[in-house]
Amino acid sequence: MRVFIKEVGGKFILINANTGEEINQFSDISDAVKYSLERGYQLPLRSVDGEFVVDKEGNPVYINEKGILELADGTLLEGCRICPKCGWIAYWEEVIDPDKEPRECYVCPHCGYVFDCTPEEEDIGAGD
């Protein structure tokens, strides 16, 4: 079962990610994590700083058994990768490089890191 932890009024509530049903409440997040792991519940992806990762709409993000990013209901997150700098979700989008040329890159909205850009034709070089 996929779960997530939500802080409400200083308490940490463990919630079933598919039904929204409350499973249990804790006074400390580490107790909620321990409880989840002991019961085999799947928690969302965690970033480098330990935060649980959510998509742009605030939905918890999970990694399935094949290493693919998805939402609690199994919806695949396409055009996304894990940011190598902070561990959040980076999205495939067009950016303008320093030469004012458009390029397709992964951009992390959490830390601003831009990586794995698709080179433009002139960057690759012409064939022989």
N, C-alpha and C positions, 0 to 999 in steps of 0.2 A: 504494500500500500504506500502510495506517495503522500507525504505530509509536508506541512510547512509550519513555521513558528511565527506567531504574530504577537508583538508587544502591545498590551492594552493596560493602561493605568499602572504600570510597574510590574505587571504579571506577564508571564510568557505563556501563551495559549497554543497548544499543539492542535492543529486542524487537519482533517482529512482533505487533501487537495482536490479531490474529485467531487465530494459531496458538500464541503464547507462545514461539515459537522465537527463540533469541538470534541476532542478526544480526552484532553486532560489540561490542567493548569499547573504552572510551576512558578516559583519565586526567582529562579535563576535560569538563564538560557542553557547553561551547561547541563543542568538536570534534565531539561527538555530534550537536548541532543542525546544524552546518555540513555534516557528512557526510549527514545526512538530507535537508537542503534540496538539496544537489547531486544527489542521486539521485531527487528528486521524491517522497520519502516525505511523508506527511501526519502532522505532529505534533499532539498534542492542543492544545486551546485554552489560551492562556496568560493568566494574570491580570495585573493592573496591576503587581504586584511581580515578575513574571516566572516565577512558579511555574506548573507545568502543572496544569490544572484537572481534578479528579475529581468524580464524583457521590458521594452519601452512602455507597455501598458501596465506594468506592475505585476505580471504573472510570474510565479516561481518557475525557474528553468531547471530541468533535470537532464541527466545523461543516461541514455538507455544502454542496454547490454552490448550494443555495437559501437558505443562511444559517440552516438549522434545526439545532438541537442534537441530537446523537445519539451513541450508543456506537460502538465500533469495528465491531461486526457490523451496523450500520445501524439498530439499535433506536432509535426516536425518543424523546426525553425530553420527555414531555408535562407541562404544568403547571410549566414551568421557563422562566426567562429569565436572561440575563446580568445580574449585579448591576452597576448603573452606578457604584457606588462602588469596588468592589475587583476586578470582573471574574470572580468565581466564579459558581457556579450558585445562583440564588435559586429557592425553591420556593413554589408557590401554597398557602397554608394559612390557617386561621382564626386571627386574633389578637384580643385584647381591647383595645379602644382606651381612652384615658384616662377616658372616660365609662362604662366598664365594659360597652360594647356590642361584640358580636362583629362583626368585619369580615373580609373575604377580602382578603389582601394577598400580595405576593411578599416572602419573608423569606430573607435570605442567612444561612446557618448559619456562614459563614466570618467575616464582619465584623459581623453582626447588623443590617444595614441593612434597613429595612422600606419598601416603596414600592408605588406603583400600587394602592392599596387601592380596593376596590369600595365606593362610598359607600352608606350605608344610605338607605332610603326617605325618612326625615325630613331627611337632609342635602341631598337633591336638591330637595325642596320639592314641595308638592302642585300638581296641575294646576289650571288656571283653571276 
